[in-house]
Amino acid sequence: MGLEEKLPSGFLLTTVEKAVGWARKNSVWPATFGLACCAIELMATGGPKHDLARFGMERASATPRQADLMIVAGRVSQKMAPVVRRIYDQMAEPKWVIAMGVCASSGGMFNNYAVVQGVDHIVPVDVYLPGCPPRPEMLIDAIVKLHDKIQNMKFGAHRAAQLEELERRALRTLPLIEQGAGK
């Protein structure tokens, strides 16, 4: 038709990526995974004072098959690591992870054999949220940062390459964790 030459480069695809990014960003369904004291702050974030419904996240899923965001709140023990990975594997694509609190991010003050030194050894993490425990306002800030990341995410091979690298890093240590948990 000749219309392609008259449009600016990438006009149609960029518009589609932005529309899909906007839709994904406003319909994230979290699978809450509260393991320790950070879970209390996570529950407070869902209350009326902080109102996660503003972000399209009022529906917390009890099943991983209906969720696309895992919020790991608290320390992850070696025994719980394979369970966290199994839940992550059952989540719908595309999926994201927030490591909430210093224990989920780096093991925190529990530098021993029983606690995984960062959930990124098990699953790829998109946003790290520091604090012990982090306040609900900090979780909302992390969610806003994740929304920016989701909205600006590329399609196809670019996201696949990024996920492949994160998976490779996480899977390097997962067999060691599973051996320690008795598998």
MDAnalysis code that builds the backbone (N, CA, C; Angstrom):
import MDAnalysis as mda
import numpy as np

u = mda.Universe.empty(549, n_residues=183, atom_resindex=np.repeat(np.arange(183), 3), trajectory=True)
u.add_TopologyAttr("name", ["N", "CA", "C"] * 183)
u.add_TopologyAttr("resid", np.arange(1, 184))
u.add_TopologyAttr("resname", ["MET", "GLY", "LEU", "GLU", "GLU", "LYS", "LEU", "PRO", "SER", "GLY", "PHE", "LEU", "LEU", "THR", "THR", "VAL", "GLU", "LYS", "ALA", "VAL", "GLY", "TRP", "ALA", "ARG", "LYS", "ASN", "SER", "VAL", "TRP", "PRO", "ALA", "THR", "PHE", "GLY", "LEU", "ALA", "CYS", "CYS", "ALA", "ILE", "GLU", "LEU", "MET", "ALA", "THR", "GLY", "GLY", "PRO", "LYS", "HIS", "ASP", "LEU", "ALA", "ARG", "PHE", "GLY", "MET", "GLU", "ARG", "ALA", "SER", "ALA", "THR", "PRO", "ARG", "GLN", "ALA", "ASP", "LEU", "MET", "ILE", "VAL", "ALA", "GLY", "ARG", "VAL", "SER", "GLN", "LYS", "MET", "ALA", "PRO", "VAL", "VAL", "ARG", "ARG", "ILE", "TYR", "ASP", "GLN", "MET", "ALA", "GLU", "PRO", "LYS", "TRP", "VAL", "ILE", "ALA", "MET", "GLY", "VAL", "CYS", "ALA", "SER", "SER", "GLY", "GLY", "MET", "PHE", "ASN", "ASN", "TYR", "ALA", "VAL", "VAL", "GLN", "GLY", "VAL", "ASP", "HIS", "ILE", "VAL", "PRO", "VAL", "ASP", "VAL", "TYR", "LEU", "PRO", "GLY", "CYS", "PRO", "PRO", "ARG", "PRO", "GLU", "MET", "LEU", "ILE", "ASP", "ALA", "ILE", "VAL", "LYS", "LEU", "HIS", "ASP", "LYS", "ILE", "GLN", "ASN", "MET", "LYS", "PHE", "GLY", "ALA", "HIS", "ARG", "ALA", "ALA", "GLN", "LEU", "GLU", "GLU", "LEU", "GLU", "ARG", "ARG", "ALA", "LEU", "ARG", "THR", "LEU", "PRO", "LEU", "ILE", "GLU", "GLN", "GLY", "ALA", "GLY", "LYS"])
u.atoms.positions = np.array([
    [0.815, -1.196, 0.000],
    [0.000, 0.000, 0.000],
    [0.858, 1.258, 0.000],
    [2.041, 1.171, 0.533],
    [2.905, 2.341, 0.595],
    [2.748, 3.126, 1.887],
    [1.844, 2.702, 2.748],
    [1.615, 3.407, 4.009],
    [2.791, 3.243, 4.965],
    [3.481, 2.085, 4.889],
    [4.597, 1.820, 5.795],
    [5.718, 2.847, 5.646],
    [5.940, 3.309, 4.420],
    [7.019, 4.288, 4.192],
    [6.679, 5.660, 4.759],
    [5.387, 5.971, 4.878],
    [4.974, 7.294, 5.340],
    [4.946, 7.411, 6.863],
    [4.810, 6.255, 7.557],
    [4.781, 6.273, 9.022],
    [6.195, 6.354, 9.580],
    [6.373, 7.002, 10.721],
    [7.689, 7.000, 11.357],
    [8.094, 5.581, 11.742],
    [9.366, 5.347, 11.828],
    [9.889, 4.016, 12.151],
    [9.405, 3.549, 13.514],
    [8.855, 2.332, 13.569],
    [8.417, 1.750, 14.827],
    [7.142, 2.327, 15.398],
    [6.384, 3.082, 14.613],
    [5.185, 3.753, 15.130],
    [4.146, 2.757, 15.645],
    [3.777, 1.801, 14.837],
    [2.716, 0.871, 15.208],
    [3.140, -0.048, 16.346],
    [4.335, -0.637, 16.258],
    [4.787, -1.567, 17.285],
    [5.003, -0.861, 18.621],
    [5.526, 0.329, 18.595],
    [5.735, 1.074, 19.828],
    [4.401, 1.358, 20.503],
    [3.408, 1.720, 19.732],
    [2.099, 2.000, 20.301],
    [1.492, 0.739, 20.905],
    [1.630, -0.397, 20.247],
    [1.111, -1.655, 20.766],
    [1.851, -2.035, 22.047],
    [3.182, -1.888, 22.058],
    [3.954, -2.202, 23.267],
    [3.526, -1.330, 24.435],
    [3.281, -0.053, 24.180],
    [2.851, 0.839, 25.259],
    [1.462, 0.469, 25.769],
    [0.552, 0.114, 24.872],
    [-0.799, -0.262, 25.284],
    [-0.785, -1.553, 26.096],
    [-0.032, -2.531, 25.639],
    [0.058, -3.795, 26.368],
    [0.771, -3.583, 27.704],
    [1.809, -2.756, 27.715],
    [2.504, -2.439, 28.961],
    [1.588, -1.765, 29.965],
    [0.757, -0.855, 29.495],
    [-0.198, -0.180, 30.380],
    [-1.195, -1.186, 30.946],
    [-1.700, -2.079, 30.095],
    [-2.666, -3.083, 30.552],
    [-2.038, -4.040, 31.556],
    [-0.813, -4.493, 31.285],
    [-0.139, -5.407, 32.221],
    [0.127, -4.740, 33.549],
    [0.567, -3.505, 33.497],
    [0.917, -2.773, 34.709],
    [-0.292, -2.580, 35.606],
    [-1.459, -2.387, 35.026],
    [-2.659, -2.122, 35.811],
    [-3.466, -3.370, 36.150],
    [-2.917, -4.546, 35.880],
    [-3.656, -5.771, 36.209],
    [-2.737, -6.847, 36.788],
    [-1.839, -6.445, 37.659],
    [-0.929, -7.393, 38.306],
    [-1.656, -8.041, 39.482],
    [-1.652, -9.366, 39.519],
    [-2.281, -10.108, 40.615],
    [-1.204, -10.769, 41.443],
    [-1.040, -10.357, 42.694],
    [0.042, -10.918, 43.513],
    [-0.309, -12.258, 44.153],
    [0.696, -13.107, 44.250],
    [0.623, -14.323, 45.063],
    [1.471, -14.035, 46.283],
    [0.843, -13.760, 47.372],
    [1.590, -13.382, 48.567],
    [2.226, -14.615, 49.181],
    [3.438, -14.455, 49.583],
    [4.189, -15.554, 50.164],
    [4.851, -15.024, 51.422],
    [4.068, -14.871, 52.486],
    [4.562, -14.318, 53.739],
    [5.211, -15.382, 54.593],
    [6.489, -15.231, 54.866],
    [7.232, -16.232, 55.606],
    [7.639, -15.786, 56.997],
    [7.633, -14.503, 57.261],
    [8.099, -14.032, 58.565],
    [7.459, -12.677, 58.867],
    [8.143, -11.869, 59.663],
    [7.579, -10.618, 60.159],
    [7.241, -9.625, 59.042],
    [7.893, -9.690, 57.903],
    [7.572, -8.795, 56.795],
    [6.155, -9.020, 56.283],
    [5.620, -10.202, 56.513],
    [4.268, -10.504, 56.053],
    [3.227, -9.626, 56.749],
    [3.489, -9.205, 57.975],
    [2.562, -8.324, 58.691],
    [2.479, -6.983, 57.966],
    [3.614, -6.451, 57.562],
    [3.629, -5.197, 56.805],
    [2.979, -5.370, 55.439],
    [3.154, -6.537, 54.835],
    [2.501, -6.840, 53.562],
    [0.985, -6.828, 53.736],
    [0.487, -7.413, 54.827],
    [-0.954, -7.410, 55.097],
    [-1.464, -5.996, 55.355],
    [-0.667, -5.190, 56.027],
    [-1.068, -3.808, 56.297],
    [-1.192, -3.016, 54.992],
    [-0.378, -3.348, 54.013],
    [-0.438, -2.654, 52.730],
    [-1.758, -2.930, 52.018],
    [-2.340, -4.096, 52.242],
    [-3.617, -4.427, 51.631],
    [-4.811, -3.814, 52.330],
    [-4.588, -3.178, 53.467],
    [-5.679, -2.578, 54.237],
    [-6.177, -1.277, 53.636],
    [-7.209, -0.697, 54.241],
    [-7.826, 0.505, 53.675],
    [-6.939, 1.746, 53.722],
    [-5.975, 1.799, 54.627],
    [-5.129, 2.985, 54.714],
    [-4.218, 3.118, 53.493],
    [-3.721, 2.002, 52.990],
    [-2.768, 2.054, 51.871],
    [-3.409, 1.667, 50.544],
    [-4.433, 0.835, 50.548],
    [-5.306, 0.582, 49.403],
    [-4.577, 0.204, 48.117],
    [-4.231, -1.074, 48.023],
    [-3.576, -1.570, 46.806],
    [-4.509, -1.590, 45.596],
    [-5.801, -1.374, 45.810],
    [-6.748, -1.358, 44.694],
    [-6.440, -0.218, 43.730],
    [-5.774, 0.820, 44.205],
    [-5.382, 1.920, 43.317],
    [-4.464, 1.445, 42.207],
    [-3.755, 0.352, 42.469],
    [-2.780, -0.168, 41.509],
    [-3.292, -1.391, 40.763],
    [-4.574, -1.711, 40.910],
    [-5.135, -2.883, 40.252],
    [-4.688, -4.185, 40.890],
    [-4.329, -4.147, 42.169],
    [-3.773, -5.317, 42.845],
    [-4.623, -5.761, 44.021],
    [-5.915, -5.445, 44.005],
    [-6.738, -5.805, 45.151],
    [-7.021, -7.291, 45.230],
    [-6.816, -8.005, 44.155],
    [-7.101, -9.437, 44.142],
    [-5.827, -10.222, 44.410],
    [-5.564, -10.544, 45.653],
    [-4.430, -11.394, 46.000],
    [-4.839, -12.840, 45.756],
    [-4.034, -13.558, 45.033],
    [-4.391, -14.905, 44.624],
    [-3.859, -15.934, 45.605],
    [-4.704, -16.899, 45.927],
    [-4.278, -17.990, 46.801],
    [-3.670, -19.124, 45.987],
    [-3.829, -19.087, 44.693],
    [-3.263, -20.112, 43.830],
    [-2.258, -19.480, 42.870],
    [-1.108, -20.086, 42.676],
    [-0.098, -19.490, 41.797],
    [-0.512, -19.461, 40.332],
    [-1.437, -20.294, 39.937],
    [-1.844, -20.333, 38.527],
    [-2.635, -19.098, 38.121],
    [-3.104, -18.327, 39.084],
    [-3.845, -17.109, 38.784],
    [-3.074, -15.858, 39.192],
    [-1.794, -15.993, 39.428],
    [-0.981, -14.860, 39.866],
    [0.161, -14.633, 38.892],
    [0.627, -13.394, 38.835],
    [1.795, -13.097, 38.022],
    [2.850, -12.287, 38.773],
    [2.628, -12.040, 40.063],
    [3.612, -11.364, 40.911],
    [3.738, -12.150, 42.209],
    [4.964, -12.518, 42.542],
    [5.226, -13.166, 43.824],
    [5.937, -12.161, 44.719],
    [5.352, -11.894, 45.870],
    [5.994, -11.032, 46.862],
    [6.514, -11.954, 47.952],
    [7.825, -12.149, 47.992],
    [8.436, -13.003, 49.008],
    [8.750, -12.103, 50.196],
    [7.975, -12.255, 51.268],
    [8.093, -11.394, 52.436],
    [8.696, -12.184, 53.589],
    [9.970, -11.945, 53.856],
    [10.618, -12.591, 54.990],
    [11.703, -13.561, 54.587],
    [12.288, -14.196, 55.603],
    [13.408, -15.103, 55.365],
    [12.918, -16.413, 54.750],
    [13.746, -16.999, 53.913],
    [13.428, -18.263, 53.259],
    [14.365, -19.319, 53.818],
    [13.807, -20.329, 54.466],
    [14.648, -21.402, 55.008],
    [15.024, -22.365, 53.887],
    [16.029, -23.173, 54.130],
    [16.468, -24.157, 53.141],
    [15.350, -25.137, 52.820],
    [14.546, -25.498, 53.816],
    [13.433, -26.424, 53.592],
    [12.335, -25.798, 52.745],
    [12.161, -24.487, 52.853],
    [11.098, -23.808, 52.122],
    [11.525, -23.425, 50.704],
    [12.799, -23.439, 50.403],
    [13.294, -23.016, 49.088],
    [12.689, -23.803, 47.930],
    [12.629, -25.134, 47.975],
    [12.009, -25.856, 46.856],
    [10.521, -25.542, 46.690],
    [9.832, -25.236, 47.773],
    [8.420, -24.880, 47.705],
    [8.250, -23.533, 47.011],
    [9.106, -22.567, 47.363],
    [9.067, -21.255, 46.717],
    [9.298, -21.415, 45.219],
    [10.270, -22.239, 44.848],
    [10.560, -22.460, 43.432],
    [9.383, -23.134, 42.723],
    [8.760, -24.096, 43.364],
    [7.623, -24.792, 42.752],
    [6.478, -23.824, 42.517],
    [6.199, -22.973, 43.481],
    [5.130, -21.978, 43.318],
    [5.470, -21.019, 42.192],
    [6.733, -20.587, 42.115],
    [7.157, -19.697, 41.032],
    [6.970, -20.370, 39.671],
    [7.328, -21.634, 39.578],
    [7.193, -22.353, 38.309],
    [5.736, -22.505, 37.892],
    [4.806, -22.539, 38.826],
    [3.388, -22.699, 38.519],
    [2.695, -21.393, 38.153],
    [3.377, -20.266, 38.346],
    [2.766, -18.968, 38.050],
    [2.660, -18.743, 36.549],
    [1.702, -17.891, 36.176],
    [1.464, -17.575, 34.770],
    [2.562, -16.655, 34.231],
    [2.849, -16.782, 32.954],
    [3.807, -15.899, 32.285],
    [3.076, -14.679, 31.763],
    [3.659, -13.517, 31.720],
    [4.920, -13.126, 32.345],
    [4.742, -13.006, 33.854],
    [5.821, -13.257, 34.573],
    [5.748, -13.242, 36.034],
    [6.894, -12.410, 36.589],
    [6.633, -11.826, 37.764],
    [7.599, -10.953, 38.401],
    [7.721, -11.322, 39.873],
    [8.850, -10.903, 40.486],
    [9.103, -11.210, 41.898],
    [9.603, -9.957, 42.605],
    [9.052, -9.698, 43.778],
    [9.557, -8.657, 44.678],
    [10.103, -9.358, 45.912],
    [11.363, -9.108, 46.251],
    [11.966, -9.620, 47.477],
    [11.760, -8.556, 48.549],
    [10.853, -8.824, 49.487],
    [10.473, -7.833, 50.493],
    [11.234, -8.076, 51.789],
    [12.027, -7.103, 52.165],
    [12.776, -7.174, 53.410],
    [14.205, -7.622, 53.183],
    [15.036, -7.323, 54.156],
    [16.461, -7.638, 54.044],
    [16.696, -9.147, 54.101],
    [15.836, -9.889, 54.781],
    [16.012, -11.345, 54.860],
    [15.764, -12.004, 53.505],
    [14.717, -11.575, 52.797],
    [14.440, -12.135, 51.475],
    [15.488, -11.678, 50.468],
    [16.009, -10.474, 50.653],
    [16.981, -9.937, 49.698],
    [18.363, -10.539, 49.860],
    [18.818, -10.716, 51.129],
    [20.204, -11.153, 51.332],
    [20.401, -12.092, 52.516],
    [19.350, -12.590, 53.086],
    [19.488, -13.463, 54.253],
    [19.439, -12.712, 55.560],
    [19.597, -11.404, 55.513],
    [19.506, -10.556, 56.705],
    [20.513, -10.908, 57.773],
    [20.060, -10.879, 59.007],
    [20.960, -11.168, 60.126],
    [21.151, -12.659, 60.329],
    [20.431, -13.474, 59.554],
    [20.499, -14.923, 59.705],
    [21.550, -15.503, 58.768],
    [22.796, -15.298, 59.089],
    [23.892, -15.790, 58.257],
    [24.281, -17.181, 58.760],
    [23.409, -18.167, 58.487],
    [23.685, -19.526, 58.933],
    [23.247, -20.535, 57.880],
    [23.411, -21.793, 58.183],
    [23.152, -22.872, 57.231],
    [21.666, -23.064, 56.933],
    [20.773, -22.599, 57.791],
    [19.350, -22.892, 57.664],
    [18.585, -21.896, 56.798],
    [19.167, -20.716, 56.518],
    [18.466, -19.664, 55.793],
    [19.160, -19.406, 54.467],
    [18.378, -19.340, 53.402],
    [18.899, -19.021, 52.073],
    [19.365, -17.571, 52.083],
    [20.553, -17.325, 51.609],
    [21.129, -15.980, 51.626],
    [20.675, -15.178, 50.410],
    [19.388, -14.966, 50.337],
    [18.789, -14.206, 49.250],
    [17.913, -15.092, 48.393],
    [16.675, -14.660, 48.186],
    [15.740, -15.458, 47.401],
    [16.142, -15.489, 45.928],
    [17.067, -14.619, 45.525],
    [17.523, -14.641, 44.133],
    [18.362, -15.875, 43.818],
    [18.692, -16.678, 44.822],
    [19.322, -17.973, 44.580],
    [18.300, -19.010, 44.138],
    [17.028, -18.708, 44.305],
    [15.949, -19.649, 43.993],
    [15.155, -19.200, 42.778],
    [14.727, -17.937, 42.771],
    [13.924, -17.383, 41.686],
    [14.532, -16.051, 41.242],
    [14.339, -15.666, 39.990],
    [14.835, -14.357, 39.549],
    [14.016, -13.227, 40.172],
    [14.694, -12.247, 40.730],
    [14.032, -11.140, 41.432],
    [14.066, -9.897, 40.552],
    [12.911, -9.220, 40.462],
    [12.814, -7.996, 39.673],
    [13.059, -6.750, 40.516],
    [12.533, -6.715, 41.744],
    [12.689, -5.543, 42.609],
    [13.071, -6.017, 44.010],
    [14.131, -5.415, 44.547],
    [14.558, -5.677, 45.927],
    [14.038, -4.552, 46.808],
    [13.431, -4.925, 47.930],
    [12.868, -3.954, 48.857],
    [13.609, -4.076, 50.185],
    [14.435, -3.090, 50.550],
    [15.205, -3.192, 51.795],
    [14.340, -2.871, 53.008],
    [14.900, -3.116, 54.178],
    [14.221, -2.774, 55.419],
    [13.989, -3.986, 56.289],
    [13.839, -3.730, 57.582],
    [13.623, -4.817, 58.524],
    [12.628, -4.372, 59.593],
    [11.385, -4.588, 59.440],
    [10.652, -4.879, 58.205],
    [10.385, -3.584, 57.448],
    [10.236, -3.674, 56.146],
    [9.928, -2.461, 55.369],
    [8.499, -1.993, 55.626],
    [8.305, -0.707, 55.643],
    [6.986, -0.121, 55.877],
    [6.087, -0.328, 54.656],
    [4.779, -0.265, 54.829],
    [3.869, -0.397, 53.694],
    [4.123, 0.637, 52.592],
    [4.527, 1.836, 52.989],
    [4.829, 2.871, 51.989],
    [5.997, 2.446, 51.111],
    [6.962, 1.750, 51.697],
    [8.113, 1.270, 50.923],
    [7.680, 0.179, 49.939],
    [6.749, -0.679, 50.353],
    [6.243, -1.703, 49.441],
    [5.495, -1.058, 48.283],
    [4.720, -0.036, 48.563],
    [4.012, 0.667, 47.496],
    [5.006, 1.295, 46.532],
    [6.099, 1.858, 47.048],
    [7.142, 2.416, 46.189],
    [7.765, 1.327, 45.314],
    [8.004, 0.158, 45.885],
    [8.551, -0.956, 45.103],
    [7.567, -1.405, 44.027],
    [6.281, -1.397, 44.347],
    [5.270, -1.765, 43.364],
    [5.228, -0.746, 42.230],
    [5.356, 0.532, 42.560],
    [5.384, 1.564, 41.524],
    [6.609, 1.377, 40.625],
    [7.754, 1.054, 41.217],
    [8.957, 0.794, 40.412],
    [8.776, -0.434, 39.524],
    [8.127, -1.459, 40.055],
    [7.837, -2.639, 39.243],
    [6.879, -2.293, 38.111],
    [5.884, -1.450, 38.391],
    [4.962, -1.025, 37.342],
    [5.694, -0.295, 36.221],
    [6.646, 0.559, 36.576],
    [7.447, 1.233, 35.552],
    [8.220, 0.223, 34.719],
    [8.781, -0.767, 35.387],
    [9.537, -1.806, 34.691],
    [8.633, -2.608, 33.760],
    [7.431, -2.945, 34.231],
    [6.483, -3.711, 33.424],
    [6.026, -2.900, 32.219],
    [5.717, -1.630, 32.433],
    [5.209, -0.800, 31.342],
    [6.259, -0.593, 30.257],
    [7.519, -0.534, 30.626],
    [8.578, -0.300, 29.646],
    [9.239, -1.575, 29.157],
    [8.667, -2.723, 29.525],
    [9.244, -4.009, 29.143],
    [9.053, -4.263, 27.653],
    [10.074, -4.811, 27.035],
    [10.010, -5.172, 25.621],
    [9.344, -6.524, 25.465],
    [8.923, -6.811, 24.267],
    [8.301, -8.096, 23.949],
    [9.335, -9.100, 23.499],
    [8.935, -10.343, 23.504],
    [9.636, -11.406, 22.808],
    [11.033, -11.699, 23.278],
    [11.971, -11.674, 22.339],
    [13.332, -12.151, 22.576],
    [14.077, -11.321, 23.610],
    [13.795, -10.022, 23.699],
    [14.502, -9.188, 24.676],
    [14.170, -9.624, 26.099],
    [12.900, -9.823, 26.388],
    [12.489, -10.283, 27.721],
    [12.950, -11.713, 27.958],
    [12.893, -12.546, 26.925],
    [13.313, -13.942, 27.069],
    [14.800, -14.026, 27.419],
    [15.627, -13.212, 26.771],
    [17.069, -13.215, 27.062],
    [17.336, -12.742, 28.488],
    [16.617, -11.722, 28.922],
    [16.787, -11.214, 30.283],
    [16.380, -12.276, 31.305],
    [15.249, -12.924, 31.093],
    [14.793, -13.968, 32.008],
    [15.727, -15.166, 32.015],
    [16.245, -15.509, 30.850],
    [17.158, -16.649, 30.752],
    [18.398, -16.436, 31.613],
    [18.935, -15.233, 31.594],
    [20.112, -14.926, 32.414],
    [19.774, -14.984, 33.901],
    [18.634, -14.418, 34.297],
    [18.236, -14.461, 35.699],
    [17.973, -15.885, 36.154],
    [17.327, -16.679, 35.314],
    [17.064, -18.085, 35.635],
    [18.364, -18.861, 35.798],
    [19.306, -18.613, 34.900],
    [20.590, -19.313, 34.956],
    [21.281, -19.028, 36.286],
    [21.237, -17.766, 36.715],
    [21.852, -17.403, 37.992],
    [21.143, -18.080, 39.162],
    [19.805, -18.110, 39.128],
    [19.045, -18.711, 40.229],
    [19.208, -20.229, 40.250],
    [19.251, -20.855, 39.099],
    [19.324, -22.309, 39.046],
    [20.706, -22.861, 39.376],
    [21.725, -22.000, 39.383],
    [23.060, -22.453, 39.766],
    [23.098, -22.962, 41.193],
    [22.349, -22.315, 42.081],
    [22.409, -22.688, 43.496],
    [21.217, -23.513, 43.952],
    [20.149, -23.610, 43.157],
    [18.974, -24.363, 43.579],
    [19.255, -25.840, 43.835],
    [20.030, -26.561, 42.989],
    [20.303, -27.973, 43.309],
    [21.009, -28.149, 44.650],
    [21.882, -27.226, 45.005],
    [22.567, -27.305, 46.294],
    [21.577, -27.134, 47.436],
    [20.614, -26.232, 47.257],
    [19.602, -25.985, 48.288],
    [18.710, -27.217, 48.428],
    [18.292, -27.823, 47.295],
    [17.433, -28.994, 47.359],
    [18.140, -30.176, 48.015],
    [19.435, -30.314, 47.792],
    [20.190, -31.403, 48.447],
    [20.196, -31.201, 49.953],
    [20.344, -29.956, 50.371],
    [20.360, -29.656, 51.807],
    [19.004, -29.852, 52.454],
    [17.913, -29.769, 51.675],
    [16.570, -29.933, 52.222],
    [16.129, -31.393, 52.247],
    [17.001, -32.286, 51.827],
    [16.690, -33.694, 51.916],
    [16.126, -34.290, 50.647],
    [16.266, -33.606, 49.511],
    [15.771, -34.157, 48.235],
    [16.869, -34.839, 47.479],
])
